[in-house]
Amino acid sequence: MLTPRSLFQEIVDHDESFRLFCSIAAGGEAQGGWENGRIAALVPPGERGLAPKIARHGADEDKHGRIFRALLRKRGLEPVPVPPETDYTMLLERRGIGLPHERLRTDEPLTVEDVVVYLAHSRVTEQRACEQMRLLCRHFGDHPGIGRAVRMIADDEDNHLAYCHEELLRLAVAGYDRTIQRTLHACALAEIRVHRDVSLAVMSRMGRILGWSAARSALLAAGIRSVYAYELLVGRRRMVTLRMPERRDALGGPAAPAPGFA
C-alpha cells in the first residue's frame, strides 16, 4: 500500500534518494538562514526589538541545514547540487513572494511594510514546514537514524510559526491589518502553486532514482495535484488566519544547540 510512511521509508533506505532529500532540505534551510540574518541586520529603527528574534530564526535555519548535512555524513554521503526545479525558496522569490534578495544585499534599512511582507511570507511557509515535520514526527519520530533530528527540527518549526502569529497580530493592532491580510493571501496562493511544482519535481527525480513504475509515478502525481486543488479551494484558509499562539515569545531566547549534529 502506498502511504506517506512507506514512501518516505523507501526514500530513507536508499542512499541516492536520501542524499537528494537531505541536500534539498539543507539548501533551503541555509538560504532561510541567510535571509533572516540579512533581515535582522536591516530591521527599521522602530522595530529593533524584533531583530534578536529574526536573528534567532535565522540561527535555527542554519542549524537545520547543518543537521541535514550531518545526517548525510553519518551515512558517508556528500551533498548534491539542488536541482533548480526543486529549489522552493528561489521559486517563491521568482514569484515575487517575500523580500527580494537584491534588496537584502543592500545596506538600506527596511520599512515596517517590508517587515510585514517578511512575517506574512514566513507565516505561510512555516505553516508548510510545521505540517511536514509533524508528519515526519508521526511516522519517524522514533527512527534510530533520523528520529532525533526530526523531533528537534519540528520543535523549532513550531516556535517559528508561533512567533509569526504573535508578531503579525501585534502589527495588525498597530494598523497594518489590511496589509497583512492582503499579503497573506498573495503569499498563500503563490506558495501552494510552488509547493505543487516542487513536489512534482522531487517525486519525478525520486521515481527515476528508485525505479518506480509509470503507474506508480502517475498515481503520486495525481495525489499531489489533488492536494493542490483542495488547498486552492479550501485548504489555504489555514495559511491566512491568525490566532494568538500557546507558545508566547517563542523566539525570545538564544537558539537551542544541536549536540551530536552541529
TIPA-148958 format. One line per field, with one value per residue: x, y, z of N, C-alpha, C in turn; residue number from 1; residue in one letter. Coordinates in steps of 0.1 Angstrom, whole numbers. Each point is the difference from the previous one (the first is absolute). Layout:
# residues N
nu X / ...
nv Y / ...
nw Z / ...
cau X / ...
cav Y / ...
caw Z / ...
cu X / ...
cv Y / ...
cw Z / ...
k NUM / ...
r A / ...
***
This chain:
# residues 262
nu 8 / -4 / 8 / -2 / -3 / -7 / -6 / -1 / -5 / -6 / -3 / -3 / -6 / -2 / 13 / -2 / -11 / 6 / 10 / -9 / -8 / 11 / 5 / -12 / -2 / 12 / -2 / -13 / 5 / 10 / -8 / -9 / 11 / 5 / -12 / -2 / 13 / -3 / -11 / 6 / 10 / -11 / -3 / -11 / 4 / -12 / 7 / 9 / -11 / -4 / 10 / 1 / -13 / 1 / 10 / -8 / -9 / 8 / 3 / -14 / -2 / 10 / -5 / -12 / 6 / 7 / -12 / -6 / 10 / -2 / -13 / 4 / 7 / -10 / -5 / 10 / -10 / 2 / -2 / -12 / 3 / -7 / -8 / 1 / -6 / 9 / 5 / -6 / 11 / 8 / -8 / -1 / 13 / 1 / -8 / 10 / 2 / -2 / 11 / 2 / 7 / -3 / -12 / 1 / 5 / -9 / 4 / -10 / -3 / -6 / -12 / -9 / -4 / 13 / 0 / -11 / 6 / 11 / -7 / -7 / 11 / 6 / -11 / -1 / 13 / 0 / -11 / 6 / 10 / -8 / -9 / 10 / 5 / -12 / -2 / 12 / -4 / -12 / 7 / 8 / -8 / -2 / 2 / 8 / -2 / -13 / -4 / 11 / 5 / -8 / 1 / 13 / 0 / -8 / 7 / 11 / -6 / -4 / 12 / 5 / -9 / 3 / 12 / -3 / -8 / 8 / 10 / -6 / -5 / 12 / 5 / -9 / 3 / 13 / -9 / 6 / -12 / -4 / 11 / -2 / -13 / 2 / 11 / -6 / -11 / 7 / 6 / -12 / -5 / 10 / -1 / -13 / 2 / 9 / -8 / -11 / 6 / 4 / -12 / -6 / 8 / -2 / -13 / 0 / 8 / -8 / -10 / 8 / 3 / -13 / -1 / -8 / -11 / -4 / -6 / 10 / 9 / -9 / -1 / 13 / 2 / -9 / 7 / 12 / -5 / -4 / 12 / 6 / -8 / 2 / 13 / 0 / -8 / 6 / 10 / 1 / -12 / 6 / 4 / -12 / -4 / -3 / 7 / -3 / 13 / 0 / 9 / 1 / 4 / -4 / 4 / -4 / 5 / 11 / 5 / -8 / 10 / 9 / 3 / 11 / -5 / 0
nv -12 / 10 / 2 / 12 / -9 / -8 / 11 / 6 / -12 / -1 / 12 / -2 / -11 / 9 / -2 / -3 / -6 / -6 / -2 / -2 / -7 / -5 / -1 / -4 / -8 / -4 / -1 / -5 / -8 / -3 / -1 / -7 / -6 / 1 / -3 / -8 / -4 / 1 / -6 / -8 / 1 / -1 / -6 / 7 / 12 / 2 / -9 / 8 / 0 / 1 / 8 / -1 / 2 / 10 / 6 / -2 / 6 / 9 / 1 / -1 / 8 / 8 / -1 / 2 / 10 / 4 / -1 / 5 / 9 / 1 / 0 / 8 / 7 / -2 / 2 / 8 / 10 / 4 / 13 / 1 / 6 / 10 / -9 / 9 / -10 / -4 / 12 / -4 / 4 / -5 / -10 / 1 / 2 / -9 / -5 / 6 / -12 / 7 / 3 / 8 / -10 / 6 / 1 / -13 / 1 / 9 / 12 / 1 / 7 / -10 / -1 / 6 / 5 / 3 / 4 / 7 / 3 / 2 / 6 / 6 / 2 / 4 / 7 / 2 / 3 / 6 / 3 / 2 / 7 / 7 / 1 / 3 / 8 / 4 / 0 / 6 / 8 / 1 / -1 / 10 / 4 / -13 / 5 / -11 / 1 / 3 / -9 / 1 / -1 / -9 / -6 / 1 / -3 / -10 / -1 / 2 / -8 / -7 / 2 / -3 / -9 / -4 / 2 / -6 / -9 / -1 / 0 / -8 / -7 / 2 / -3 / -10 / -1 / 0 / -6 / -11 / 0 / 10 / 6 / -4 / 2 / 11 / 3 / -4 / 6 / 11 / 0 / -2 / 9 / 8 / -2 / -1 / 10 / 7 / -3 / 2 / 11 / 4 / -3 / 5 / 11 / 1 / -2 / 9 / 8 / -1 / 2 / 9 / 6 / -1 / 4 / 10 / -7 / 0 / -11 / -5 / 4 / -5 / -11 / 0 / 1 / -10 / -7 / 4 / -3 / -11 / -1 / 3 / -8 / -9 / 2 / -1 / -10 / -8 / -8 / 10 / -2 / -12 / 4 / 5 / -10 / 8 / -6 / 4 / -2 / -13 / -2 / 7 / 11 / -8 / 11 / 1 / -12 / -5 / -3 / -10 / -5 / -6 / -4 / -4 / 12 / 11
nw 0 / -8 / 10 / 7 / 9 / -8 / -5 / 12 / 5 / -12 / 1 / 13 / -4 / -10 / -1 / -13 / 3 / 10 / -9 / -10 / 8 / 6 / -12 / -4 / 11 / 0 / -13 / 2 / 10 / -8 / -10 / 7 / 4 / -13 / -5 / 10 / -3 / -13 / 1 / 9 / -9 / -8 / 11 / -3 / 3 / -5 / -7 / 6 / 7 / -13 / -1 / 13 / -1 / -9 / 7 / 10 / -7 / -4 / 13 / 2 / -11 / 4 / 12 / -5 / -8 / 12 / 5 / -10 / 0 / 13 / -4 / -10 / 8 / 8 / -12 / 2 / 0 / -12 / 3 / -7 / -12 / 4 / -5 / -10 / -6 / 9 / -4 / 11 / 7 / -10 / -1 / 13 / 1 / -10 / 9 / 5 / 6 / 11 / 7 / -11 / -5 / -12 / 5 / 3 / -12 / 1 / 3 / -9 / 11 / 6 / -6 / 7 / -12 / -2 / 13 / -3 / -11 / 7 / 10 / -10 / -7 / 11 / 2 / -13 / -2 / 12 / -5 / -12 / 5 / 8 / -10 / -8 / 10 / 2 / -13 / -1 / 9 / -5 / -11 / 3 / 9 / -1 / -12 / 1 / -13 / -2 / 9 / 6 / -12 / -4 / 12 / -1 / -13 / 3 / 11 / -7 / -9 / 10 / 5 / -12 / -2 / 12 / -2 / -11 / 6 / 10 / -8 / -9 / 11 / 4 / -12 / 1 / 13 / -5 / -7 / 0 / 6 / -7 / 3 / 13 / 0 / -6 / 8 / 10 / -5 / -4 / 12 / 6 / -9 / 2 / 13 / -1 / -9 / 8 / 10 / -8 / -5 / 12 / 6 / -11 / 1 / 13 / -1 / -10 / 7 / 11 / -9 / -6 / 12 / 4 / -13 / 4 / 0 / -13 / 4 / 7 / -10 / -9 / 8 / 2 / -12 / -2 / 9 / -5 / -12 / 6 / 7 / -12 / -6 / 10 / 0 / -13 / 2 / 9 / -2 / -9 / 4 / 2 / -12 / 0 / 8 / 10 / 9 / 13 / -1 / 3 / -9 / 11 / -7 / -11 / -5 / 12 / -2 / 4 / -11 / 0 / 7 / -9 / 12 / -5 / -3 / 8
cau -8 / 8 / -3 / 12 / 11 / 7 / 7 / 12 / 9 / 8 / 10 / 11 / 8 / 8 / 10 / -1 / -12 / 2 / 10 / -7 / -9 / 7 / 6 / -10 / -4 / 12 / 1 / -10 / 2 / 12 / -5 / -8 / 9 / 5 / -10 / -3 / 11 / 0 / -12 / 3 / 9 / -6 / -13 / -1 / 2 / -11 / -3 / 13 / -2 / -2 / 13 / 5 / -9 / 3 / 13 / -2 / -7 / 11 / 10 / -6 / 0 / 14 / 2 / -7 / 9 / 11 / -5 / -1 / 13 / 5 / -6 / 7 / 13 / -2 / -2 / 11 / -4 / 3 / -12 / 0 / -6 / -14 / -5 / -7 / -14 / -3 / 5 / -13 / 2 / 3 / -12 / -9 / 5 / -3 / -14 / -2 / -4 / 11 / 8 / 10 / 14 / 7 / -3 / 7 / 15 / 3 / 1 / -11 / -9 / -13 / -11 / -9 / -7 / 9 / -1 / -13 / 2 / 9 / -8 / -11 / 7 / 4 / -12 / -5 / 10 / 1 / -12 / 3 / 11 / -6 / -8 / 8 / 8 / -9 / -2 / 12 / 1 / -10 / 4 / 15 / 5 / 8 / 9 / 13 / 10 / -4 / -11 / 4 / 1 / -14 / -6 / 7 / -4 / -14 / -3 / 4 / -9 / -12 / 4 / 0 / -14 / -6 / 6 / -6 / -13 / 0 / 5 / -10 / -11 / 4 / 0 / -14 / -5 / 6 / -6 / 4 / -9 / -3 / 13 / 4 / -10 / 2 / 12 / -2 / -7 / 9 / 10 / -6 / -3 / 13 / 7 / -6 / 4 / 14 / 1 / -4 / 10 / 12 / -3 / 1 / 14 / 7 / -5 / 5 / 14 / 1 / -4 / 11 / 10 / -5 / -5 / -14 / -7 / -7 / -13 / 2 / 3 / -12 / -9 / 5 / -2 / -14 / -2 / 5 / -9 / -12 / 2 / 0 / -14 / -6 / 6 / -5 / -15 / -4 / 11 / 9 / -5 / 8 / 12 / -3 / -6 / 9 / -5 / 11 / 5 / 2 / 14 / 2 / 14 / 6 / 13 / 6 / 13 / 10 / -3 / 3 / 11 / -3 / 11 / 0 / -2 / 6
cav 12 / 13 / 9 / 9 / -7 / -10 / 8 / 6 / -11 / -4 / 11 / 0 / -13 / -1 / 10 / 11 / 8 / 7 / 10 / 10 / 5 / 8 / 11 / 10 / 6 / 8 / 12 / 9 / 6 / 9 / 12 / 7 / 5 / 12 / 10 / 5 / 8 / 13 / 8 / 4 / 11 / 12 / 4 / 14 / 4 / -2 / -14 / -7 / -11 / -13 / -5 / -13 / -11 / -4 / -7 / -13 / -8 / -3 / -10 / -13 / -5 / -4 / -12 / -11 / -4 / -8 / -13 / -8 / -4 / -10 / -13 / -5 / -4 / -12 / -11 / 1 / 6 / 15 / 7 / 2 / 13 / 0 / 3 / 13 / -2 / -4 / 10 / 6 / 14 / 8 / 0 / 9 / 13 / 3 / 4 / 13 / -2 / 3 / 12 / -4 / -1 / 12 / 10 / -4 / 1 / 14 / 4 / 9 / -6 / -4 / 8 / -9 / -8 / -11 / -10 / -7 / -9 / -11 / -8 / -7 / -11 / -10 / -6 / -9 / -11 / -7 / -9 / -12 / -7 / -7 / -12 / -11 / -6 / -7 / -13 / -9 / -4 / -11 / -12 / -3 / 6 / -10 / -7 / 1 / 8 / 14 / 4 / 11 / 12 / 4 / 6 / 13 / 10 / 2 / 9 / 13 / 5 / 4 / 13 / 10 / 3 / 8 / 14 / 7 / 3 / 10 / 13 / 5 / 5 / 12 / 10 / 2 / 10 / 13 / 6 / -7 / -12 / -2 / -3 / -13 / -9 / 0 / -7 / -14 / -7 / -1 / -10 / -13 / -5 / -3 / -11 / -13 / -4 / -4 / -13 / -10 / -2 / -6 / -14 / -8 / -2 / -9 / -14 / -5 / -4 / -11 / -11 / -5 / -6 / -12 / -10 / -1 / -3 / 12 / 1 / 6 / 14 / 7 / 1 / 10 / 13 / 3 / 4 / 13 / 9 / 0 / 8 / 13 / 5 / 2 / 12 / 12 / 3 / 0 / -2 / 11 / 8 / -3 / 8 / 14 / 4 / 3 / -2 / 1 / -14 / -4 / 4 / 14 / 4 / -13 / 2 / 10 / -4 / -5 / -12 / -12 / -7 / -13 / -9 / -12 / 4 / 12
caw 0 / -1 / 11 / 2 / 8 / -9 / -10 / 5 / 3 / -12 / -2 / 11 / -1 / -12 / 1 / -9 / 2 / 12 / -3 / -6 / 9 / 10 / -7 / -3 / 13 / 5 / -8 / 4 / 13 / 0 / -6 / 10 / 10 / -5 / -1 / 13 / 5 / -6 / 5 / 13 / -1 / -6 / 6 / 2 / 14 / 9 / 2 / 3 / 10 / -8 / -6 / 6 / -4 / -14 / 0 / 6 / -11 / -9 / 6 / 0 / -13 / -2 / 8 / -7 / -11 / 5 / 5 / -12 / -5 / 9 / -3 / -11 / 4 / 8 / -10 / -9 / -13 / -2 / -6 / -14 / -3 / 1 / -14 / 0 / 0 / 14 / 9 / 5 / 4 / -11 / -8 / 7 / -3 / -14 / -1 / 7 / 14 / 9 / -3 / -11 / 4 / -3 / 11 / 13 / -2 / 2 / 14 / 3 / 10 / -5 / 6 / 8 / -10 / -3 / 11 / -2 / -11 / 5 / 9 / -7 / -8 / 10 / 6 / -10 / -3 / 12 / 1 / -8 / 6 / 12 / -4 / -5 / 11 / 8 / -7 / 2 / 15 / 2 / -6 / 1 / 12 / 8 / -9 / 6 / -7 / -2 / 10 / 8 / -9 / -4 / 12 / 3 / -10 / 1 / 11 / -4 / -9 / 8 / 5 / -11 / -3 / 12 / 0 / -11 / 4 / 11 / -5 / -9 / 7 / 6 / -11 / -4 / 10 / -2 / -12 / -13 / -2 / -14 / -7 / 4 / -7 / -15 / -2 / 4 / -11 / -11 / 3 / 1 / -14 / -7 / 7 / -3 / -14 / 0 / 7 / -10 / -11 / 6 / 3 / -13 / -5 / 9 / -2 / -13 / 1 / 9 / -7 / -9 / 8 / 7 / -10 / 1 / -13 / -5 / 7 / 13 / -1 / -4 / 12 / 9 / -6 / 1 / 14 / 2 / -6 / 8 / 12 / -5 / -3 / 13 / 6 / -8 / 2 / 14 / 10 / 3 / 11 / 12 / -1 / 0 / 13 / 11 / 14 / 9 / 2 / 14 / 2 / -1 / -1 / -3 / -5 / 9 / 6 / -10 / -8 / 7 / -7 / -6 / 3 / -8 / -14 / -4
cu 9 / -5 / 11 / 11 / 8 / 8 / 13 / 10 / 8 / 10 / 11 / 9 / 10 / 10 / -2 / -13 / 1 / 10 / -7 / -9 / 7 / 7 / -10 / -4 / 11 / 1 / -10 / 1 / 12 / -5 / -8 / 8 / 6 / -10 / -4 / 11 / 1 / -12 / 2 / 9 / -6 / -14 / -1 / 1 / -12 / -4 / 13 / -2 / -2 / 14 / 5 / -9 / 3 / 13 / 0 / -7 / 11 / 10 / -6 / 0 / 14 / 3 / -7 / 8 / 11 / -5 / -2 / 13 / 6 / -6 / 6 / 14 / -1 / -1 / 12 / -3 / 3 / -13 / 2 / -6 / -15 / -6 / -9 / -15 / -5 / 3 / -12 / 2 / 2 / -12 / -10 / 5 / -3 / -15 / -3 / -4 / 11 / 8 / 10 / 14 / 9 / -2 / 8 / 15 / 4 / 1 / -11 / -10 / -14 / -11 / -9 / -8 / 8 / 0 / -13 / 1 / 8 / -8 / -11 / 5 / 4 / -11 / -5 / 10 / 2 / -12 / 3 / 11 / -5 / -7 / 9 / 8 / -9 / -3 / 12 / 2 / -10 / 5 / 15 / 6 / 8 / 10 / 14 / 10 / -4 / -10 / 4 / 1 / -14 / -7 / 5 / -5 / -15 / -3 / 4 / -10 / -13 / 3 / -1 / -14 / -7 / 5 / -6 / -14 / 0 / 5 / -10 / -12 / 4 / 0 / -14 / -7 / 5 / -5 / 4 / -8 / -3 / 12 / 4 / -9 / 3 / 13 / -1 / -7 / 9 / 11 / -5 / -3 / 13 / 6 / -6 / 3 / 14 / 2 / -4 / 11 / 13 / -3 / 0 / 14 / 8 / -4 / 5 / 15 / 1 / -5 / 10 / 11 / -4 / -6 / -15 / -6 / -7 / -14 / 2 / 3 / -12 / -9 / 5 / -2 / -15 / -4 / 4 / -9 / -14 / 1 / 1 / -14 / -8 / 5 / -5 / -14 / -3 / 12 / 8 / -5 / 8 / 13 / -2 / -7 / 11 / -6 / 11 / 5 / 1 / 15 / 2 / 15 / 9 / 15 / 7 / 13 / 10 / -4 / 5 / 11 / -5 / 11 / 0 / -2 / 8 / 4
cv 12 / 10 / 9 / -7 / -9 / 8 / 6 / -10 / -4 / 11 / -1 / -12 / 0 / 12 / 12 / 9 / 7 / 12 / 12 / 7 / 10 / 12 / 11 / 7 / 9 / 13 / 11 / 6 / 10 / 14 / 8 / 6 / 13 / 11 / 6 / 8 / 14 / 8 / 5 / 12 / 12 / 4 / 15 / 4 / -2 / -15 / -8 / -11 / -13 / -6 / -12 / -12 / -5 / -7 / -14 / -10 / -4 / -10 / -14 / -6 / -5 / -14 / -12 / -4 / -9 / -14 / -9 / -4 / -10 / -14 / -6 / -6 / -13 / -12 / 0 / 5 / 15 / 6 / 0 / 14 / -1 / 3 / 12 / -2 / -4 / 10 / 9 / 15 / 9 / 1 / 10 / 15 / 4 / 4 / 13 / -1 / 2 / 12 / -5 / 0 / 12 / 11 / -4 / 2 / 15 / 3 / 10 / -6 / -4 / 10 / -10 / -8 / -12 / -11 / -8 / -10 / -12 / -9 / -8 / -11 / -11 / -8 / -11 / -12 / -8 / -9 / -13 / -8 / -8 / -12 / -11 / -6 / -8 / -14 / -9 / -4 / -11 / -13 / -4 / 7 / -9 / -8 / 2 / 9 / 15 / 6 / 12 / 13 / 5 / 7 / 14 / 11 / 3 / 10 / 14 / 6 / 4 / 14 / 11 / 4 / 8 / 14 / 8 / 5 / 12 / 14 / 6 / 6 / 13 / 12 / 3 / 10 / 14 / 6 / -6 / -12 / -3 / -4 / -15 / -10 / -1 / -8 / -15 / -7 / -2 / -11 / -14 / -6 / -4 / -12 / -13 / -4 / -4 / -13 / -11 / -3 / -6 / -15 / -9 / -2 / -9 / -15 / -6 / -5 / -12 / -13 / -6 / -7 / -14 / -10 / -2 / -3 / 13 / 1 / 6 / 15 / 8 / 1 / 11 / 15 / 5 / 4 / 14 / 11 / 1 / 9 / 15 / 6 / 2 / 13 / 13 / 4 / 2 / 1 / 12 / 9 / -1 / 9 / 15 / 5 / 3 / -2 / 1 / -14 / -3 / 3 / 15 / 3 / -12 / 2 / 11 / -3 / -4 / -13 / -12 / -8 / -13 / -9 / -13 / 2 / 11 / 9
cw 0 / 11 / 2 / 7 / -10 / -10 / 6 / 5 / -11 / -3 / 9 / -2 / -12 / 1 / -9 / 2 / 14 / -1 / -6 / 10 / 10 / -7 / -3 / 13 / 5 / -8 / 3 / 13 / 1 / -7 / 10 / 11 / -5 / -1 / 14 / 6 / -6 / 5 / 14 / 0 / -5 / 6 / 3 / 15 / 9 / 3 / 5 / 11 / -7 / -4 / 7 / -3 / -14 / -1 / 6 / -11 / -10 / 5 / 1 / -14 / -4 / 7 / -8 / -12 / 4 / 4 / -13 / -6 / 9 / -2 / -12 / 4 / 7 / -9 / -10 / -13 / -1 / -6 / -15 / -3 / 0 / -15 / 1 / 2 / 14 / 10 / 4 / 3 / -12 / -10 / 6 / -3 / -14 / -2 / 8 / 14 / 9 / -5 / -10 / 6 / -3 / 11 / 12 / -1 / 2 / 15 / 4 / 10 / -7 / 6 / 8 / -10 / -4 / 10 / -1 / -11 / 5 / 9 / -6 / -8 / 10 / 6 / -9 / -1 / 13 / 3 / -7 / 7 / 13 / -4 / -5 / 11 / 10 / -6 / 1 / 14 / 2 / -5 / 3 / 13 / 8 / -9 / 5 / -8 / -1 / 10 / 8 / -7 / -3 / 12 / 3 / -10 / 1 / 12 / -4 / -10 / 7 / 6 / -10 / -3 / 11 / -1 / -12 / 3 / 10 / -6 / -10 / 7 / 7 / -10 / -5 / 9 / -3 / -13 / -13 / -4 / -15 / -9 / 3 / -7 / -15 / -3 / 3 / -12 / -12 / 2 / -1 / -14 / -7 / 6 / -4 / -14 / -1 / 7 / -9 / -10 / 6 / 3 / -12 / -4 / 9 / -2 / -13 / 1 / 9 / -8 / -9 / 8 / 5 / -10 / 1 / -14 / -4 / 7 / 14 / 0 / -3 / 12 / 10 / -6 / 1 / 15 / 3 / -6 / 7 / 12 / -4 / -2 / 13 / 7 / -7 / 4 / 15 / 9 / 2 / 11 / 13 / -1 / 2 / 13 / 10 / 13 / 9 / 4 / 15 / 4 / -2 / 1 / -3 / -4 / 9 / 6 / -11 / -7 / 9 / -7 / -5 / 3 / -8 / -15 / -5 / 12
k 1 / 2 / 3 / 4 / 5 / 6 / 7 / 8 / 9 / 10 / 11 / 12 / 13 / 14 / 15 / 16 / 17 / 18 / 19 / 20 / 21 / 22 / 23 / 24 / 25 / 26 / 27 / 28 / 29 / 30 / 31 / 32 / 33 / 34 / 35 / 36 / 37 / 38 / 39 / 40 / 41 / 42 / 43 / 44 / 45 / 46 / 47 / 48 / 49 / 50 / 51 / 52 / 53 / 54 / 55 / 56 / 57 / 58 / 59 / 60 / 61 / 62 / 63 / 64 / 65 / 66 / 67 / 68 / 69 / 70 / 71 / 72 / 73 / 74 / 75 / 76 / 77 / 78 / 79 / 80 / 81 / 82 / 83 / 84 / 85 / 86 / 87 / 88 / 89 / 90 / 91 / 92 / 93 / 94 / 95 / 96 / 97 / 98 / 99 / 100 / 101 / 102 / 103 / 104 / 105 / 106 / 107 / 108 / 109 / 110 / 111 / 112 / 113 / 114 / 115 / 116 / 117 / 118 / 119 / 120 / 121 / 122 / 123 / 124 / 125 / 126 / 127 / 128 / 129 / 130 / 131 / 132 / 133 / 134 / 135 / 136 / 137 / 138 / 139 / 140 / 141 / 142 / 143 / 144 / 145 / 146 / 147 / 148 / 149 / 150 / 151 / 152 / 153 / 154 / 155 / 156 / 157 / 158 / 159 / 160 / 161 / 162 / 163 / 164 / 165 / 166 / 167 / 168 / 169 / 170 / 171 / 172 / 173 / 174 / 175 / 176 / 177 / 178 / 179 / 180 / 181 / 182 / 183 / 184 / 185 / 186 / 187 / 188 / 189 / 190 / 191 / 192 / 193 / 194 / 195 / 196 / 197 / 198 / 199 / 200 / 201 / 202 / 203 / 204 / 205 / 206 / 207 / 208 / 209 / 210 / 211 / 212 / 213 / 214 / 215 / 216 / 217 / 218 / 219 / 220 / 221 / 222 / 223 / 224 / 225 / 226 / 227 / 228 / 229 / 230 / 231 / 232 / 233 / 234 / 235 / 236 / 237 / 238 / 239 / 240 / 241 / 242 / 243 / 244 / 245 / 246 / 247 / 248 / 249 / 250 / 251 / 252 / 253 / 254 / 255 / 256 / 257 / 258 / 259 / 260 / 261 / 262
r M / L / T / P / R / S / L / F / Q / E / I / V / D / H / D / E / S / F / R / L / F / C / S / I / A / A / G / G / E / A / Q / G / G / W / E / N / G / R / I / A / A / L / V / P / P / G / E / R / G / L / A / P / K / I / A / R / H / G / A / D / E / D / K / H / G / R / I / F / R / A / L / L / R / K / R / G / L / E / P / V / P / V / P / P / E / T / D / Y / T / M / L / L / E / R / R / G / I / G / L / P / H / E / R / L / R / T / D / E / P / L / T / V / E / D / V / V / V / Y / L / A / H / S / R / V / T / E / Q / R / A / C / E / Q / M / R / L / L / C / R / H / F / G / D / H / P / G / I / G / R / A / V / R / M / I / A / D / D / E / D / N / H / L / A / Y / C / H / E / E / L / L / R / L / A / V / A / G / Y / D / R / T / I / Q / R / T / L / H / A / C / A / L / A / E / I / R / V / H / R / D / V / S / L / A / V / M / S / R / M / G / R / I / L / G / W / S / A / A / R / S / A / L / L / A / A / G / I / R / S / V / Y / A / Y / E / L / L / V / G / R / R / R / M / V / T / L / R / M / P / E / R / R / D / A / L / G / G / P / A / A / P / A / P / G / F / A
***
